């Protein structure tokens, strides 16, 4: 019996659609749904023989090992922590990586007919876009004063969310909407086009109003990378680059909040050079310096999983760094956080995830329309994390961590691997 004919599979599918819908809206809802989905999955394995066989026959997915290695390194890093409880709590975050990926990829892979499998994957992504649109509509209504009491407050703060994850999850939604417009039949109908274009416009507006420069930086670089990969004509690429440059210059000259945030960069650098550290960039420079000190104290394993804050407290008490750095629980750089807490092994396991994603997805960029949709989204998401992650620790933020692995579960599965990639029957 195929897995998708099981009642457990039906319950998991409904739960996954709901998880995708609520992913941008609520951390608590996401955690509750993951717990319930895990219970349903375990029950199906123990109580339904056919369900169990189907799960195991589809269990070998191309990113399983990469995500598990990140969890394993974080778990081993507990041995080097000062406070084991804190290390366990931090390592537990990494368990969501293989867990969510396994659940999403196996659930979609279990549908044997390629067209139905593709349709199910698109439905799950579309559910994510609907949830994100709901969040953005609430955000814009809040900004305009239609709801709440935060009229014209910047950075835009719908539902009291953090501007960093709000802007960057919108960036992922932006890439998903563009991939639908370019490579899906959903972008051919009038209703589908209207929804997707509205999603793109709303995401761009909310990203601008969030004032997150990491998201702006990531989107600009990712857009250039994806244009280069998709364009078959160099002229088209250079025209797109010129258009993007013109759009950036126009935004800088005619949108005051953009001009203010960009002008703040050289101003912060000048103030930091003059000895003033209490600026956005100044704080980051000091946190990066502290993270490097942590890494150099134990290059192989770092100071231990979850020990960034305790080590920073030690640095502050010794007078090496100012006290205001204790307001942050991570150094706003995902590479330096990996080095600081888990050393070279942590950085290697992090980069291995992106290596696998790009190794599998890049060859599919020239595949058929269905393959290109998922390959485009996977590569764009990876490129955004790789670039914008220079300024923020994305895997330390639950919504971004969940969104990344959720998208990879939909887009990087065994059945989508091209002949030039490793066999889909291997991890």
C-alpha positions as CSV (number, residue, x, y, z in Angstrom):
1,X,0.0,0.0,0.0
2,X,1.3,3.5,-0.8
3,X,1.8,5.8,2.1
4,X,-0.6,8.5,0.7
5,X,-3.6,6.1,1.0
6,X,-3.1,5.8,4.7
7,X,-5.3,7.7,7.2
8,X,-2.1,8.6,9.0
9,X,-0.7,10.1,5.8
10,X,-4.0,12.1,5.4
11,X,-3.6,13.5,8.9
12,X,0.0,14.3,8.4
13,X,-0.8,16.1,5.1
14,X,-3.4,18.2,6.8
15,X,-1.1,19.0,9.6
16,X,1.8,19.9,7.3
17,X,-0.5,22.3,5.3
18,X,-1.5,23.9,8.6
19,X,2.1,24.1,9.7
20,X,3.1,25.8,6.5
21,X,0.2,28.3,6.9
22,X,1.1,29.2,10.5
23,X,4.9,29.1,10.1
24,X,5.2,32.9,9.5
25,X,2.5,33.7,12.0
26,X,3.3,31.9,15.3
27,X,6.2,30.2,16.9
28,X,4.0,28.5,19.4
29,X,1.6,27.1,16.8
30,X,4.5,25.8,14.9
31,X,6.0,23.9,17.9
32,X,2.6,22.5,18.9
33,X,1.9,21.3,15.3
34,X,5.4,19.7,15.1
35,X,4.7,17.8,18.3
36,X,1.3,16.6,17.1
37,X,2.8,15.6,13.7
38,X,5.5,13.6,15.5
39,X,3.0,11.8,17.5
40,X,0.9,10.9,14.4
41,X,4.0,9.8,12.6
42,X,5.2,7.5,15.4
43,X,1.8,6.1,15.9
44,X,1.5,5.3,12.2
45,X,4.9,3.5,12.2
46,X,3.9,1.4,15.2
47,X,0.3,0.7,14.3
48,X,0.3,0.5,10.6
49,X,2.6,-2.0,8.9
50,X,2.1,-0.6,5.4
51,X,2.6,3.0,6.7
52,X,5.9,1.9,8.3
53,X,7.2,0.2,5.1
54,X,6.3,3.2,3.0
55,X,8.1,5.6,5.4
56,X,11.2,3.5,5.4
57,X,11.2,3.0,1.7
58,X,11.2,6.8,1.2
59,X,13.4,7.7,4.1
60,X,16.7,8.2,2.3
61,X,16.6,11.8,1.4
62,X,19.6,13.9,0.1
63,X,20.0,16.3,3.0
64,X,19.2,14.0,5.9
65,X,22.9,13.4,6.7
66,X,23.8,17.1,6.4
67,X,21.1,18.3,8.8
68,X,21.8,15.4,11.2
69,X,25.6,16.3,11.3
70,X,24.7,19.8,12.4
71,X,22.7,18.4,15.3
72,X,25.4,15.8,16.1
73,X,28.1,18.5,16.3
74,X,25.9,20.7,18.5
75,X,25.1,17.7,20.7
76,X,28.8,16.9,21.1
77,X,29.4,20.6,21.9
78,X,27.4,20.2,25.1
79,X,30.5,18.4,26.5
80,X,32.4,21.7,26.3
81,X,29.9,24.0,27.9
82,X,30.0,25.5,31.3
83,X,26.3,25.0,31.9
84,X,25.0,21.7,30.5
85,X,21.3,22.8,30.7
86,X,22.0,25.8,28.5
87,X,24.0,23.6,26.1
88,X,21.2,21.0,25.9
89,X,18.6,23.7,25.2
90,X,20.8,25.2,22.4
91,X,21.5,21.7,20.9
92,X,17.8,20.9,21.0
93,X,17.2,23.7,18.4
94,X,19.3,21.8,15.9
95,X,17.2,18.7,16.3
96,X,14.4,20.5,14.4
97,X,16.6,20.5,11.3
98,X,16.6,16.8,10.5
99,X,13.2,16.3,12.0
100,X,11.3,18.9,9.9
101,X,13.3,18.0,6.7
102,X,12.6,14.3,7.1
103,X,8.9,14.9,7.8
104,X,8.3,17.2,4.8
105,X,10.5,15.4,2.2
106,X,9.2,11.9,3.0
107,X,5.6,13.0,3.1
108,X,5.9,14.5,-0.4
109,X,8.1,11.7,-1.7
110,X,5.6,9.1,-0.7
111,X,3.3,10.2,-3.6
112,X,4.4,7.9,-6.4
113,X,2.9,9.8,-9.4
114,X,5.2,12.7,-10.4
115,X,2.5,15.1,-11.3
116,X,0.5,14.6,-8.1
117,X,3.8,14.8,-6.1
118,X,4.6,18.1,-7.7
119,X,1.1,19.4,-7.1
120,X,1.3,18.5,-3.4
121,X,4.6,20.2,-3.0
122,X,3.2,23.4,-4.7
123,X,0.2,23.3,-2.5
124,X,2.4,23.2,0.6
125,X,4.5,26.1,-0.6
126,X,1.3,28.0,-1.5
127,X,0.0,27.5,2.0
128,X,3.2,29.1,3.3
129,X,2.6,32.1,1.0
130,X,-1.0,32.5,2.2
131,X,0.2,32.6,5.8
132,X,2.9,35.1,5.0
133,X,0.3,37.3,3.2
134,X,-1.9,37.3,6.3
135,X,1.0,38.4,8.4
136,X,1.9,41.2,5.9
137,X,-1.7,42.5,5.7
138,X,-1.8,42.7,9.5
139,X,1.6,44.5,9.4
140,X,0.5,47.1,6.9
141,X,-2.8,47.6,8.7
142,X,-0.9,48.1,11.9
143,X,1.4,50.6,10.2
144,X,-1.5,52.6,8.8
145,X,-3.2,52.6,12.2
146,X,-6.2,50.5,11.1
147,X,-5.5,48.1,13.9
148,X,-3.5,48.5,17.1
149,X,-1.8,51.7,18.3
150,X,1.5,51.7,16.3
151,X,0.6,53.9,13.5
152,X,3.6,54.8,11.3
153,X,6.0,53.1,13.7
154,X,9.3,52.0,12.1
155,X,10.6,49.4,12.1
156,X,7.3,47.8,11.1
157,X,6.2,45.6,13.9
158,X,3.1,43.4,13.2
159,X,2.2,41.1,16.1
160,X,5.2,42.4,18.0
161,X,7.6,40.4,15.8
162,X,11.3,40.9,15.4
163,X,12.1,43.0,12.3
164,X,15.1,40.8,11.5
165,X,13.1,37.6,11.1
166,X,10.1,39.4,9.7
167,X,12.1,40.9,6.9
168,X,14.1,37.8,6.1
169,X,11.1,35.4,6.1
170,X,9.5,37.9,3.7
171,X,12.6,37.5,1.5
172,X,12.0,33.8,1.4
173,X,8.4,34.3,0.5
174,X,9.5,36.8,-2.2
175,X,11.6,34.1,-3.8
176,X,8.8,31.5,-3.5
177,X,6.3,33.9,-5.2
178,X,8.8,34.6,-8.0
179,X,9.5,30.9,-8.6
180,X,5.8,30.3,-9.0
181,X,5.5,33.2,-11.5
182,X,8.5,31.9,-13.5
183,X,8.0,28.2,-13.5
184,X,4.5,27.2,-12.4
185,X,1.1,26.9,-14.1
186,X,-0.3,28.8,-11.1
187,X,1.3,31.8,-12.5
188,X,-0.5,31.5,-15.8
189,X,-4.1,32.0,-14.5
190,X,-5.4,35.5,-13.9
191,X,-6.2,34.8,-10.2
192,X,-2.9,33.1,-9.7
193,X,-1.0,36.0,-11.2
194,X,-2.9,38.6,-9.1
195,X,-2.2,36.7,-5.9
196,X,1.5,36.2,-6.7
197,X,2.1,39.8,-7.9
198,X,0.3,41.0,-4.8
199,X,2.5,38.7,-2.7
200,X,5.6,40.1,-4.3
201,X,4.5,43.8,-3.9
202,X,3.5,43.3,-0.3
203,X,6.7,41.5,0.6
204,X,8.8,44.2,-0.9
205,X,6.8,46.9,0.9
206,X,7.2,45.1,4.3
207,X,10.9,44.4,3.8
208,X,11.4,48.2,3.1
209,X,9.4,49.1,6.2
210,X,11.2,46.6,8.4
211,X,14.4,48.7,8.0
212,X,16.5,45.5,8.0
213,X,19.7,46.1,6.1
214,X,20.7,42.4,6.3
215,X,17.5,41.6,4.3
216,X,18.2,44.3,1.8
217,X,21.8,43.2,1.3
218,X,20.8,39.6,1.0
219,X,18.0,40.3,-1.6
220,X,20.2,42.4,-3.8
221,X,23.0,39.8,-3.9
222,X,20.6,36.9,-4.3
223,X,18.7,38.7,-7.1
224,X,22.0,39.2,-9.0
225,X,23.0,35.5,-8.4
226,X,19.7,34.2,-9.6
227,X,19.5,36.4,-12.6
228,X,22.9,35.2,-13.6
229,X,21.9,31.5,-13.2
230,X,18.5,31.8,-14.9
231,X,19.5,34.1,-17.8
232,X,20.7,32.4,-20.9
233,X,21.7,35.7,-22.5
234,X,24.5,37.9,-21.1
235,X,22.8,41.0,-22.4
236,X,19.7,40.1,-20.4
237,X,21.9,39.7,-17.3
238,X,23.6,43.0,-17.7
239,X,20.4,44.8,-18.5
240,X,18.9,43.3,-15.3
241,X,21.9,44.4,-13.3
242,X,21.6,47.9,-14.7
243,X,17.9,48.0,-13.9
244,X,18.6,46.7,-10.3
245,X,21.3,49.4,-9.8
246,X,18.8,52.1,-11.1
247,X,16.2,50.8,-8.7
248,X,18.6,51.0,-5.8
249,X,19.7,54.5,-6.7
250,X,16.1,55.6,-7.1
251,X,15.1,54.1,-3.7
252,X,18.1,55.8,-2.1
253,X,17.2,59.2,-3.5
254,X,13.4,59.1,-3.1
255,X,12.7,57.0,-0.1
256,X,13.9,58.8,3.1
257,X,14.0,55.7,5.3
258,X,16.3,53.9,2.8
259,X,18.6,56.9,2.5
260,X,18.8,57.2,6.3
261,X,19.6,53.5,6.8
262,X,22.3,53.5,4.1
263,X,23.9,56.8,5.2
264,X,24.1,55.3,8.7
265,X,26.7,52.7,7.6
266,X,29.6,55.1,6.8
267,X,28.6,57.2,9.8
268,X,28.7,54.2,12.1
269,X,32.1,53.2,10.7
270,X,33.5,56.7,11.2
271,X,32.2,56.8,14.8
272,X,33.6,53.3,15.5
273,X,37.0,54.4,14.2
274,X,36.8,57.4,16.5
275,X,36.3,55.1,19.5
276,X,32.5,55.3,19.8
277,X,31.1,51.7,19.9
278,X,27.5,52.3,20.8
279,X,26.2,52.1,17.2
280,X,24.6,49.4,15.1
281,X,27.7,48.5,13.2
282,X,30.0,49.2,16.2
283,X,28.1,46.7,18.3
284,X,28.4,44.1,15.5
285,X,32.2,44.7,15.2
286,X,32.7,44.1,18.9
287,X,30.5,41.0,18.9
288,X,32.4,39.7,15.9
289,X,35.7,40.3,17.8
290,X,34.4,38.5,20.8
291,X,33.2,35.6,18.7
292,X,36.6,35.3,17.2
293,X,38.2,35.3,20.6
294,X,35.9,32.4,21.6
295,X,36.8,30.5,18.5
296,X,40.6,31.0,19.1
297,X,40.2,29.7,22.6
298,X,39.3,26.3,21.2
299,X,39.6,26.3,17.4
300,X,38.3,22.7,17.0
301,X,35.2,22.7,19.2
302,X,34.7,26.4,20.2
303,X,33.5,27.3,23.7
304,X,30.7,24.8,23.6
305,X,27.1,24.7,22.4
306,X,25.0,27.4,24.0
307,X,28.0,29.1,25.7
308,X,28.1,32.3,23.7
309,X,26.3,34.3,26.4
310,X,28.1,32.8,29.4
311,X,31.4,33.5,27.7
312,X,30.4,37.0,26.8
313,X,29.5,37.6,30.5
314,X,33.0,36.5,31.4
315,X,34.5,38.9,28.9
316,X,32.4,41.8,30.2
317,X,33.2,41.1,33.8
318,X,36.9,41.1,33.0
319,X,36.5,44.5,31.3
320,X,37.4,43.3,27.8
321,X,34.0,44.4,26.3
322,X,31.3,46.9,27.2
323,X,28.2,45.7,29.2
324,X,25.7,46.6,26.5
325,X,26.8,43.6,24.4
326,X,25.0,41.4,26.9
327,X,21.7,42.6,25.3
328,X,22.4,40.2,22.5
329,X,22.4,36.4,22.7
330,X,24.3,35.9,19.4
331,X,27.0,37.8,17.4
332,X,24.8,38.6,14.4
333,X,26.8,36.5,12.0
334,X,25.9,32.8,11.5
335,X,29.5,31.8,10.5
336,X,31.1,33.4,13.6
337,X,28.4,31.9,15.9
338,X,29.2,28.5,14.5
339,X,32.9,29.1,15.0
340,X,32.5,30.5,18.5
341,X,30.3,27.8,19.9
342,X,31.3,24.7,17.9
343,X,34.6,25.7,16.3
344,X,35.8,24.4,12.9
345,X,33.5,21.4,13.2
346,X,30.5,23.6,13.6
347,X,31.4,25.8,10.6
348,X,32.1,22.7,8.5
349,X,28.8,21.1,9.3
350,X,27.0,24.4,8.6
351,X,28.7,24.9,5.2
352,X,28.1,21.2,4.3
353,X,24.4,21.9,4.4
354,X,24.7,24.6,1.7
355,X,27.2,22.5,-0.3
356,X,24.7,19.7,-0.5
357,X,21.8,22.1,-1.4
358,X,23.8,23.7,-4.2
359,X,25.3,20.4,-5.4
360,X,21.9,18.9,-5.9
361,X,19.9,22.0,-7.0
362,X,22.2,23.8,-9.4
363,X,22.1,21.0,-12.1
364,X,18.3,21.1,-12.0
365,X,18.3,24.8,-12.9
366,X,18.3,23.7,-16.5
367,X,15.7,20.9,-16.0
368,X,12.0,20.9,-16.9
369,X,9.6,23.5,-15.6
370,X,8.7,21.6,-12.5
371,X,12.2,20.9,-11.5
372,X,13.3,24.5,-12.1
373,X,10.6,25.8,-9.8
374,X,12.0,23.9,-6.8
375,X,15.6,24.3,-7.8
376,X,15.2,28.1,-8.2
377,X,13.7,28.4,-4.7
378,X,16.3,26.1,-3.1
379,X,19.2,28.0,-4.6
380,X,17.7,31.4,-3.9
381,X,17.0,30.5,-0.3
382,X,20.5,29.1,0.2
383,X,22.1,32.2,-1.5
384,X,20.1,34.5,0.8
385,X,21.2,32.7,3.9
386,X,24.8,32.6,2.8
387,X,24.9,36.3,2.1
388,X,22.5,37.9,4.6
389,X,23.9,35.5,7.2
390,X,27.0,37.6,7.3
391,X,25.0,40.1,9.3
392,X,22.6,37.9,11.3
393,X,22.7,34.4,12.9
394,X,19.8,33.0,11.0
395,X,19.9,29.5,12.4
396,X,19.6,30.9,15.9
397,X,16.2,32.4,15.0
398,X,13.4,29.8,15.2
399,X,11.2,31.2,12.4
400,X,14.1,31.4,9.9
401,X,15.5,28.0,11.0
402,X,12.1,26.4,10.5
403,X,11.5,28.2,7.2
404,X,14.8,27.2,5.7
405,X,14.5,23.5,6.5
406,X,10.8,23.5,5.5
407,X,11.7,25.0,2.1
408,X,14.5,22.5,1.7
409,X,12.2,19.6,2.5
410,X,9.8,20.7,-0.3
411,X,12.5,21.6,-2.8
412,X,15.4,19.1,-2.3
413,X,14.1,15.6,-2.4
414,X,15.4,12.3,-3.8
415,X,12.9,12.3,-6.8
416,X,14.1,15.8,-7.9
417,X,17.8,14.9,-8.0
418,X,19.2,15.0,-11.6
419,X,21.3,12.3,-13.1
420,X,24.4,14.4,-12.6
421,X,23.8,14.5,-8.8
422,X,24.5,11.7,-6.4
423,X,22.0,8.8,-6.4
424,X,18.7,9.7,-4.6
425,X,18.9,6.4,-2.8
426,X,21.8,7.7,-0.8
427,X,21.9,10.4,1.9
